[in-house]
Amino acid sequence: MRRRQLLALALAGAMVTSAAACGDSPNANKKSGQAATVLNIGMPNGPQAENNNPFLTTSAAASLGYRWQIYEPLMMWNPVKPAEPFKPWLATKAEWSSDYKTVKVTVRDDATWSDGQKVTAEDVAFTYNLVKKFPALNDQGVPYTDAVASGNEVTISMASPQFVNQQKVLWRVPIVPKHLWEKIADPASDPVKQPVGSGPYTLKSFTPATMTLSVRDSGYWQDAPKVKELRYTSYTDNSAQTTALANGESEWSFVFIPNYQTVFVAKDQENHKMWAPPVLGIHGLYLNTTKKPFDDPTLRKAMNMVIDRADIFTTAEAGYFHPEVKSVTGLPSPAGDSFIAPEYKGQEHKVDVEGAKALLTGAGYQLDGNTLKDRSGKPVTIRLTDPAGWSDYQTSLEIVKGNLAKIGIAATIDKANQDAWFRNVEQGNFEGTFRWTESGATPYDIYRTVMDGRVLKPIGTASPAGNFGRFQSKEATDALVSYANATDDATRTTAMATLQKIFVEQMPMIPVGADNIGGAYSTKNWTGWPDDSNPYGALQPTQPNAVDVVLHLEPANG
């Protein structure tokens, strides 16, 4: 889920797009009527360091999504239709215990690694024990305790029930070969220059701008994809990526496109498509609750009262990308409507500058002209940060800056380097930043990402699983545990109401927009993409579903 800057330096954008256009692209140079063999995939993520580690969120493989073409999960889950059963993948079956603390998976017996060795249950057990041993690899925060292989079965054990995390256990863990990874001294930092996976592709070449994957000659456990080569280009920013989509150099991306009908769809009305199905996740302003005065819930509530979510949706998100979250609970509509507690039904966020001023002055803050001073008399300032190239987020920060000025808070905006931003946010080295939450089948994932004390880390220690704002609330953590451990709906309903009350009254993160898990694509060379008529998976090249999408594709001129 990456965002990039709209207003790019023209030269930088031209350099990257020219590199993509002038390369040896069979699709760009093929004769009319000839079936395509290459799929050109793009992301607006800037130059990449050579890092193919499938576990690290900062690696090129994760940033661009090609890790899921090389490595595979045990099962395939559809976030667009989260209630659907999991689809067997590297595992042919998954059986959960009644308390959801263990899951027994049956590993298929016809899969091989790209180096020819057989995929075994030992590989699967090794992978999960690796994730348990190295917390930096556990970006989902699942409390694994053990994984034991027996024959072609593996029993994966967790310290607590994982009813709400089934997709994280089975869908979000890339399985790796034991015979290679047991030799890696530090899996949390190794760049894995020569990745070997069970997926249909291998890495052919790597440059900071373009990574090329080739289909395996043999040994893949299901029918080989029709796409013989995947070419990933990392464009400078949103603008460069959009230009590449519009002129056909790029055929698939997840990118924010302002005025997408005019600048993308209208360039090839027949083939240029956009599909952005909503999911149960949100975006908003994370505040570092360890830094004064943002440790004060009153200040956070006042900030929420002046942030104009509708303006952000219309101006920054082009009226489509992240639909406005209106409920005071932070839950998006319609996905979250059925979960809203009775006391908050129908309660919607409204901008109220005067109300925010009254709340602050009543709590001991002072408005000295155009400056808000905290209880100690110090002016309240905030440094807002997001990567320079993420255009919708940068515009969102500018809007927030103007909103906060109305109650005397002076904001500055840092246009950060993407990799540095990821590190700083995960380590808690920020004051305010726009970021997303995880999404799932229930709002649990939203509130867990924001308020879970179980993944709370001290400043300077990475917390990739969430709670980036270091929010401390035993009550919230207890409610999350209760929800996850519940065996009946009544207990879950009570826990969900508690989480909403804490969220509304303490505002650990200011919600703004709903999430989507879609993409822009072209049917000129390839057909079979998911859409409203066949929503078989997420249309985002960085999700595990990406491999399933590629396997569905057929040459348009085949």
C-alpha positions as CSV (number, residue, x, y, z in Angstrom):
1,M,0.0,0.0,0.0
2,R,2.3,2.7,-1.2
3,R,1.6,6.3,-2.0
4,R,3.7,8.5,-4.3
5,Q,4.0,12.2,-5.0
6,L,1.9,13.8,-7.8
7,L,4.1,16.8,-8.5
8,A,7.4,15.0,-9.6
9,L,10.4,16.5,-11.1
10,A,9.8,16.2,-14.8
11,L,13.4,15.1,-15.5
12,A,13.4,12.4,-12.9
13,G,10.1,11.0,-14.1
14,A,11.2,11.1,-17.7
15,M,14.4,9.2,-16.9
16,V,12.6,6.4,-15.3
17,T,9.8,6.1,-17.8
18,S,12.3,6.3,-20.7
19,A,14.3,3.5,-19.1
20,A,11.2,1.3,-19.1
21,A,10.1,2.3,-22.6
22,C,13.5,1.8,-24.3
23,G,14.3,-1.6,-22.7
24,D,13.9,-4.9,-24.4
25,S,10.2,-5.1,-23.8
26,P,8.5,-7.8,-26.0
27,N,5.1,-6.2,-25.3
28,A,6.3,-2.8,-26.5
29,N,8.0,-4.1,-29.6
30,K,5.8,-7.1,-30.5
31,K,4.1,-7.2,-33.9
32,S,0.4,-6.4,-34.1
33,G,-1.7,-9.5,-33.4
34,Q,1.2,-11.4,-31.8
35,A,0.3,-12.9,-28.3
36,A,2.0,-11.1,-25.4
37,T,4.6,-12.9,-23.3
38,V,5.5,-10.2,-20.9
39,L,3.5,-8.4,-18.2
40,N,4.8,-5.0,-17.2
41,I,4.0,-4.2,-13.6
42,G,4.8,-0.9,-11.9
43,M,4.8,0.7,-8.5
44,P,5.6,4.3,-7.7
45,N,8.3,3.5,-5.1
46,G,11.5,5.0,-6.4
47,P,14.9,3.4,-6.8
48,Q,15.3,0.1,-4.9
49,A,18.2,-1.5,-3.1
50,E,18.8,-5.1,-4.0
51,N,16.9,-6.9,-1.3
52,N,14.7,-9.9,-2.0
53,N,14.0,-10.9,1.6
54,P,10.3,-12.0,1.5
55,F,9.8,-11.3,5.2
56,L,11.0,-7.7,5.4
57,T,8.4,-5.0,4.6
58,T,11.2,-2.7,3.4
59,S,12.7,-5.1,0.8
60,A,12.3,-4.5,-2.9
61,A,10.5,-7.8,-3.1
62,A,7.9,-6.7,-0.6
63,S,7.7,-3.1,-1.8
64,L,7.0,-4.1,-5.4
65,G,5.2,-7.3,-4.6
66,Y,7.3,-9.8,-6.5
67,R,8.0,-11.8,-3.4
68,W,4.6,-13.5,-3.9
69,Q,5.6,-14.7,-7.4
70,I,8.7,-16.4,-6.0
71,Y,7.5,-17.5,-2.6
72,E,4.0,-18.8,-1.7
73,P,1.7,-19.0,1.3
74,L,0.0,-22.1,2.6
75,M,-3.5,-21.0,1.6
76,M,-5.1,-18.3,-0.5
77,W,-7.6,-15.9,1.1
78,N,-9.8,-13.4,-0.6
79,P,-9.9,-10.0,1.2
80,V,-12.6,-8.8,-1.2
81,K,-14.9,-11.5,0.1
82,P,-13.4,-12.3,3.5
83,A,-16.1,-14.8,4.5
84,E,-15.3,-17.1,1.7
85,P,-13.4,-20.4,2.5
86,F,-9.6,-20.4,2.1
87,K,-8.3,-21.8,-1.2
88,P,-5.7,-24.6,-0.9
89,W,-2.3,-23.5,-2.1
90,L,1.0,-25.0,-0.7
91,A,-1.2,-26.7,1.8
92,T,-4.1,-28.9,0.6
93,K,-5.9,-28.6,3.9
94,A,-5.9,-26.7,7.1
95,E,-7.7,-27.9,10.3
96,W,-8.0,-25.6,13.3
97,S,-8.5,-26.8,16.8
98,S,-11.7,-25.8,18.6
99,D,-9.8,-23.1,20.6
100,Y,-8.0,-21.8,17.5
101,K,-4.6,-22.2,19.2
102,T,-3.3,-24.7,16.7
103,V,-3.8,-25.5,13.1
104,K,-2.8,-28.7,11.4
105,V,-1.9,-28.2,7.7
106,T,-1.3,-30.9,5.1
107,V,1.5,-29.9,2.8
108,R,1.0,-30.9,-0.9
109,D,3.4,-33.6,-2.1
110,D,3.9,-32.3,-5.7
111,A,5.6,-28.9,-5.0
112,T,9.3,-28.3,-5.6
113,W,11.7,-25.4,-4.9
114,S,13.1,-23.6,-8.0
115,D,16.4,-25.4,-7.3
116,G,14.7,-28.7,-7.9
117,Q,14.4,-29.9,-4.3
118,K,11.1,-31.1,-2.9
119,V,9.0,-28.8,-0.7
120,T,8.4,-30.7,2.5
121,A,6.6,-30.4,5.8
122,E,10.0,-29.8,7.4
123,D,10.3,-26.6,5.2
124,V,6.9,-25.4,6.5
125,A,7.7,-26.1,10.1
126,F,11.1,-24.4,9.7
127,T,9.6,-21.3,8.3
128,Y,7.1,-20.8,11.1
129,N,9.8,-21.5,13.7
130,L,12.0,-19.0,12.0
131,V,9.3,-16.3,12.2
132,K,8.8,-17.2,15.9
133,K,12.6,-16.9,16.6
134,F,13.1,-13.6,14.7
135,P,10.4,-11.0,15.7
136,A,11.5,-8.7,12.8
137,L,10.1,-11.4,10.4
138,N,6.8,-11.5,12.2
139,D,5.2,-8.4,10.7
140,Q,1.7,-9.7,11.6
141,G,2.5,-10.1,15.3
142,V,1.1,-13.6,15.6
143,P,2.3,-15.3,18.8
144,Y,3.7,-18.5,17.4
145,T,5.1,-21.0,19.9
146,D,6.0,-24.0,17.8
147,A,5.7,-25.7,14.5
148,V,6.2,-29.5,14.3
149,A,6.3,-31.7,11.2
150,S,5.0,-35.2,11.1
151,G,5.0,-36.9,7.7
152,N,3.3,-34.4,5.3
153,E,1.5,-32.6,8.1
154,V,2.6,-29.6,10.2
155,T,1.0,-28.5,13.5
156,I,1.5,-24.8,14.1
157,S,0.8,-23.7,17.6
158,M,0.1,-20.2,19.0
159,A,0.1,-18.8,22.5
160,S,-3.5,-17.5,22.2
161,P,-6.6,-18.2,20.0
162,Q,-6.2,-17.0,16.4
163,F,-9.9,-16.9,15.3
164,V,-9.5,-13.4,14.0
165,N,-6.0,-14.0,12.6
166,Q,-6.6,-17.1,10.4
167,Q,-5.6,-15.2,7.3
168,K,-2.4,-13.9,8.9
169,V,-1.3,-17.4,9.8
170,L,-2.1,-19.1,6.5
171,W,-2.0,-16.3,3.9
172,R,0.6,-13.9,5.0
173,V,3.7,-16.1,5.7
174,P,5.9,-16.8,2.7
175,I,7.3,-20.4,3.0
176,V,11.0,-20.7,2.5
177,P,13.4,-23.7,1.9
178,K,15.0,-25.0,5.0
179,H,18.1,-26.3,3.2
180,L,19.1,-22.7,2.3
181,W,17.7,-20.5,5.0
182,E,19.2,-22.6,7.9
183,K,22.5,-21.3,6.6
184,I,21.6,-17.6,6.8
185,A,23.1,-16.1,9.9
186,D,20.7,-13.2,10.3
187,P,17.4,-13.7,8.4
188,A,16.2,-10.3,9.7
189,S,18.8,-8.5,7.6
190,D,20.0,-10.8,4.9
191,P,19.1,-9.3,1.4
192,V,18.7,-12.8,-0.2
193,K,20.5,-12.0,-3.4
194,Q,19.5,-15.3,-5.1
195,P,15.9,-16.1,-3.9
196,V,14.7,-19.7,-4.2
197,G,11.0,-20.3,-3.8
198,S,8.1,-22.6,-4.7
199,G,6.4,-20.1,-6.8
200,P,6.1,-20.1,-10.6
201,Y,8.9,-17.5,-11.2
202,T,12.6,-16.9,-10.5
203,L,14.5,-13.7,-10.4
204,K,16.2,-13.1,-13.7
205,S,17.8,-9.7,-13.2
206,F,17.8,-6.7,-10.8
207,T,18.5,-3.0,-11.2
208,P,17.4,-0.2,-8.9
209,A,14.6,0.7,-11.4
210,T,13.7,-2.7,-13.0
211,M,13.4,-6.3,-11.7
212,T,12.7,-9.1,-14.1
213,L,11.2,-12.5,-13.2
214,S,11.2,-15.5,-15.6
215,V,8.7,-18.3,-15.5
216,R,10.2,-21.6,-14.2
217,D,11.1,-24.1,-17.0
218,S,9.6,-27.0,-15.0
219,G,8.7,-28.2,-11.5
220,Y,5.9,-25.8,-10.6
221,W,3.1,-27.8,-8.9
222,Q,0.2,-26.4,-11.0
223,D,-0.1,-25.3,-14.6
224,A,2.5,-22.8,-15.5
225,P,1.3,-19.2,-16.1
226,K,0.9,-18.0,-19.6
227,V,2.9,-14.9,-18.7
228,K,6.5,-15.9,-19.4
229,E,8.1,-12.8,-17.9
230,L,7.2,-10.3,-15.2
231,R,8.9,-7.0,-15.5
232,Y,8.6,-4.8,-12.4
233,T,9.5,-1.1,-12.8
234,S,9.8,1.1,-9.7
235,Y,8.8,4.6,-11.0
236,T,9.9,7.8,-9.3
237,D,6.4,8.7,-8.0
238,N,2.7,8.6,-8.6
239,S,3.0,11.0,-11.6
240,A,5.6,8.9,-13.4
241,Q,3.7,5.7,-12.7
242,T,0.4,7.2,-14.0
243,T,2.1,8.4,-17.2
244,A,3.4,4.9,-17.7
245,L,0.0,3.4,-17.2
246,A,-1.6,6.0,-19.6
247,N,0.8,5.3,-22.4
248,G,0.8,1.5,-22.0
249,E,4.3,1.0,-20.7
250,S,2.9,-0.2,-17.4
251,E,0.0,-2.6,-17.4
252,W,-0.7,-3.1,-13.7
253,S,-0.2,-1.0,-10.7
254,F,-1.6,0.1,-7.3
255,V,-1.2,3.8,-7.4
256,F,-3.2,6.9,-6.6
257,I,-4.4,8.6,-9.8
258,P,-6.0,12.0,-9.5
259,N,-8.8,12.5,-12.0
260,Y,-8.2,8.9,-13.1
261,Q,-11.0,8.9,-15.7
262,T,-9.4,11.6,-17.7
263,V,-5.7,10.9,-17.2
264,F,-5.9,7.1,-17.4
265,V,-9.2,5.5,-18.5
266,A,-9.9,7.9,-21.3
267,K,-6.4,7.3,-22.9
268,D,-7.7,3.8,-23.9
269,Q,-11.4,3.6,-23.1
270,E,-11.6,-0.1,-24.2
271,N,-8.6,-1.4,-22.3
272,H,-7.7,0.8,-19.4
273,K,-9.5,-0.3,-16.2
274,M,-9.7,0.6,-12.6
275,W,-11.0,-1.7,-9.8
276,A,-10.8,-0.6,-6.2
277,P,-13.0,-2.8,-4.0
278,P,-13.2,-1.6,-0.4
279,V,-12.0,-3.7,2.6
280,L,-12.4,-3.5,6.3
281,G,-9.3,-1.3,7.0
282,I,-8.7,2.5,7.3
283,H,-6.1,5.2,6.9
284,G,-5.6,8.2,9.1
285,L,-3.2,10.3,11.2
286,Y,-1.2,8.4,13.7
287,L,0.0,10.5,16.7
288,N,3.0,9.5,18.8
289,T,1.5,9.3,22.2
290,T,4.9,9.1,23.9
291,K,5.7,12.7,22.9
292,K,4.2,15.6,24.8
293,P,1.7,17.1,24.4
294,F,0.3,14.3,22.2
295,D,0.1,12.0,25.2
296,D,-3.0,14.0,26.2
297,P,-6.3,12.5,24.9
298,T,-7.9,15.9,25.1
299,L,-5.5,17.4,22.6
300,R,-5.9,14.4,20.3
301,K,-9.7,14.7,20.4
302,A,-9.5,18.4,19.6
303,M,-7.3,17.7,16.7
304,N,-9.8,15.2,15.4
305,M,-12.5,17.7,15.7
306,V,-10.9,20.1,13.2
307,I,-9.5,17.7,10.6
308,D,-11.7,17.9,7.5
309,R,-12.1,14.3,6.3
310,A,-14.4,15.3,3.5
311,D,-11.9,17.8,2.1
312,I,-9.2,15.1,2.3
313,F,-11.4,12.6,0.4
314,T,-12.3,15.1,-2.3
315,T,-9.0,17.0,-2.7
316,A,-6.3,14.5,-1.7
317,E,-8.0,11.2,-2.7
318,A,-9.7,12.4,-5.9
319,G,-13.1,11.4,-4.6
320,Y,-12.5,7.6,-5.0
321,F,-9.3,6.3,-3.5
322,H,-10.0,6.3,0.3
323,P,-13.7,6.9,0.9
324,E,-14.4,9.2,3.8
325,V,-14.8,7.5,7.2
326,K,-17.8,9.2,8.8
327,S,-18.5,7.2,11.9
328,V,-16.9,8.5,15.1
329,T,-15.8,4.9,15.8
330,G,-13.4,5.0,12.8
331,L,-15.2,2.1,11.1
332,P,-15.8,2.4,7.4
333,S,-19.2,2.1,5.7
334,P,-20.7,-0.2,4.7
335,A,-18.2,-2.9,5.7
336,G,-18.1,-1.8,9.4
337,D,-21.7,-0.8,9.9
338,S,-22.9,-4.0,11.5
339,F,-20.1,-3.8,14.1
340,I,-20.9,-0.3,15.4
341,A,-22.0,-0.3,19.1
342,P,-25.5,1.0,19.8
343,E,-24.3,4.1,21.6
344,Y,-22.5,5.2,18.4
345,K,-25.0,4.3,15.8
346,G,-25.6,7.3,13.6
347,Q,-22.9,9.4,15.2
348,E,-20.8,11.0,12.5
349,H,-17.7,13.1,12.6
350,K,-18.3,16.8,12.0
351,V,-15.7,19.6,11.8
352,D,-16.2,21.8,14.9
353,V,-13.4,24.4,15.3
354,E,-15.1,26.4,18.0
355,G,-16.0,23.2,19.9
356,A,-12.3,22.1,19.7
357,K,-11.2,25.5,21.1
358,A,-13.6,25.2,24.0
359,L,-12.5,21.7,24.8
360,L,-8.8,22.8,24.9
361,T,-9.3,26.0,26.9
362,G,-11.5,24.1,29.3
363,A,-8.6,21.6,29.8
364,G,-6.0,24.3,30.6
365,Y,-4.6,25.1,27.2
366,Q,-4.4,28.7,26.1
367,L,-5.0,30.4,22.8
368,D,-2.6,33.3,22.5
369,G,-3.6,34.9,19.3
370,N,-2.9,32.3,16.6
371,T,-0.8,30.1,18.9
372,L,-2.0,27.3,21.1
373,K,0.0,26.9,24.3
374,D,-0.1,23.8,26.4
375,R,-0.5,23.7,30.2
376,S,3.1,24.6,30.7
377,G,2.9,27.6,28.4
378,K,4.8,26.0,25.6
379,P,3.5,26.5,22.0
380,V,2.0,23.4,20.5
381,T,3.8,22.3,17.3
382,I,3.8,19.1,15.3
383,R,6.0,17.7,12.6
384,L,4.0,15.7,10.1
385,T,5.8,13.2,7.9
386,D,5.2,10.9,4.9
387,P,7.3,9.8,2.0
388,A,7.9,12.6,-0.5
389,G,6.5,10.7,-3.5
390,W,3.1,9.7,-1.9
391,S,1.0,12.4,-3.4
392,D,-2.3,11.8,-1.7
393,Y,-0.6,11.6,1.7
394,Q,1.4,14.8,1.1
395,T,-1.8,16.6,0.0
396,S,-3.5,15.2,3.1
397,L,-0.8,16.5,5.3
398,E,-1.1,20.0,3.8
399,I,-4.8,19.9,4.5
400,V,-4.2,18.8,8.1
401,K,-1.6,21.5,8.5
402,G,-4.3,24.1,7.5
403,N,-6.9,22.5,9.7
404,L,-4.7,22.5,12.8
405,A,-3.7,26.1,12.3
406,K,-7.3,27.0,13.1
407,I,-6.8,26.0,16.7
408,G,-3.3,27.4,16.9
409,I,-1.2,24.3,16.2
410,A,1.8,25.1,14.0
411,A,2.6,22.1,11.7
412,T,5.6,21.5,9.5
413,I,5.8,18.8,6.9
414,D,8.7,16.5,6.3
415,K,8.8,14.9,2.8
416,A,10.7,11.8,3.9
417,N,12.6,9.1,2.1
418,Q,10.4,6.1,1.9
419,D,12.8,3.6,3.6
420,A,13.7,6.0,6.3
421,W,10.0,6.7,6.9
422,F,9.2,3.0,7.3
423,R,12.0,2.6,9.8
424,N,11.1,5.8,11.8
425,V,7.4,4.9,11.9
426,E,8.0,1.4,13.1
427,Q,10.5,2.6,15.6
428,G,8.3,5.4,16.9
429,N,10.5,8.2,15.7
430,F,7.8,10.6,14.5
431,E,5.2,13.0,15.8
432,G,2.4,12.7,13.3
433,T,2.1,10.6,10.1
434,F,-0.6,9.3,7.7
435,R,-0.6,5.5,7.6
436,W,-3.0,2.6,7.1
437,T,-4.2,-0.1,9.4
438,E,-4.3,-3.8,8.7
439,S,-7.6,-5.1,7.4
440,G,-9.5,-8.4,8.0
441,A,-12.9,-10.0,8.3
442,T,-13.8,-7.9,11.4
443,P,-12.8,-4.5,12.8
444,Y,-10.4,-6.3,15.2
445,D,-7.5,-5.7,12.8
446,I,-8.2,-2.0,12.7
447,Y,-8.2,-1.6,16.4
448,R,-5.4,-4.0,16.9
449,T,-3.1,-2.1,14.5
450,V,-3.7,1.1,16.5
451,M,-4.1,0.0,20.2
452,D,-2.6,-3.4,20.8
453,G,-0.4,-3.4,23.9
454,R,0.9,-6.9,23.1
455,V,3.1,-5.5,20.2
456,L,4.0,-2.3,22.1
457,K,7.8,-1.6,21.8
458,P,10.0,1.1,23.3
459,I,11.0,4.0,21.2
460,G,13.8,3.0,18.9
461,T,12.7,-0.7,18.7
462,A,10.8,-1.6,15.6
463,S,7.1,-2.5,16.0
464,P,6.2,-3.8,12.5
465,A,3.0,-5.4,13.7
466,G,1.4,-2.2,14.7
467,N,0.8,0.3,17.6
468,F,3.1,2.7,15.9
469,G,1.9,5.6,18.1
470,R,2.9,3.6,21.2
471,F,-0.6,3.9,22.7
472,Q,-0.8,2.3,26.2
473,S,-4.1,1.1,27.4
474,K,-4.5,-2.2,29.3
475,E,-8.3,-1.9,28.9
476,A,-7.9,-1.8,25.1
477,T,-5.4,-4.7,25.1
478,D,-7.7,-6.8,27.3
479,A,-10.7,-6.1,25.0
480,L,-8.6,-7.2,22.0
481,V,-7.7,-10.4,23.8
482,S,-11.3,-10.9,24.8
483,Y,-12.5,-10.5,21.3
484,A,-9.9,-12.8,19.9
485,N,-10.4,-15.5,22.5
486,A,-14.2,-15.4,22.5
487,T,-16.2,-18.5,21.7
488,D,-19.6,-16.7,21.5
489,D,-20.9,-13.6,19.7
490,A,-22.1,-11.9,23.0
491,T,-18.5,-11.8,24.3
492,R,-17.2,-10.4,21.0
493,T,-20.0,-7.7,21.0
494,T,-19.0,-6.5,24.5
495,A,-15.3,-6.4,23.6
496,M,-16.0,-4.5,20.4
497,A,-18.1,-1.9,22.2
498,T,-15.2,-1.4,24.7
499,L,-12.7,-0.9,21.9
500,Q,-14.9,1.7,20.2
501,K,-15.4,3.6,23.5
502,I,-11.7,3.8,24.1
503,F,-11.1,4.8,20.4
504,V,-13.7,7.6,20.6
505,E,-12.8,8.9,24.0
506,Q,-9.0,8.7,23.7
507,M,-8.4,9.1,19.9
508,P,-5.1,7.1,19.7
509,M,-5.3,7.6,15.9
510,I,-7.4,10.0,13.9
511,P,-9.3,8.1,11.2
512,V,-9.8,9.7,7.8
513,G,-10.5,7.3,5.0
514,A,-11.4,3.7,4.2
515,D,-8.9,1.3,2.6
516,N,-9.2,-0.4,-0.8
517,I,-7.2,-3.2,-2.2
518,G,-7.5,-2.6,-5.9
519,G,-5.5,-1.6,-8.9
520,A,-5.2,0.0,-12.3
521,Y,-4.7,-2.4,-15.2
522,S,-4.9,-2.9,-19.0
523,T,-6.7,-5.6,-20.9
524,K,-4.9,-4.8,-24.2
525,N,-2.4,-7.6,-23.8
526,W,-3.8,-9.7,-20.9
527,T,-7.3,-10.7,-19.9
528,G,-8.6,-12.6,-16.8
529,W,-8.3,-9.8,-14.2
530,P,-10.6,-9.8,-11.2
531,D,-13.4,-7.3,-11.3
532,D,-17.0,-6.9,-10.0
533,S,-18.2,-9.8,-12.2
534,N,-15.5,-12.1,-10.9
535,P,-14.0,-10.8,-7.7
536,Y,-11.8,-13.9,-7.1
537,G,-9.1,-11.9,-5.3
538,A,-7.4,-8.6,-4.5
539,L,-6.2,-6.6,-7.5
540,Q,-3.1,-5.3,-5.9
541,P,0.3,-6.5,-7.0
542,T,1.8,-6.3,-3.5
543,Q,-0.7,-8.8,-2.0
544,P,-0.3,-12.6,-1.8
545,N,-3.2,-12.8,-4.3
546,A,-0.9,-11.3,-6.9
547,V,0.3,-14.8,-7.9
548,D,-3.3,-16.0,-8.2
549,V,-4.0,-13.0,-10.5
550,V,-1.1,-13.8,-12.8
551,L,-2.1,-17.4,-13.0
552,H,-5.6,-16.3,-14.2
553,L,-4.2,-14.2,-17.0
554,E,-4.5,-15.2,-20.7
555,P,-3.0,-13.4,-23.7
556,A,-5.6,-11.1,-25.3
557,N,-4.4,-12.2,-28.7
558,G,-3.9,-15.8,-27.9
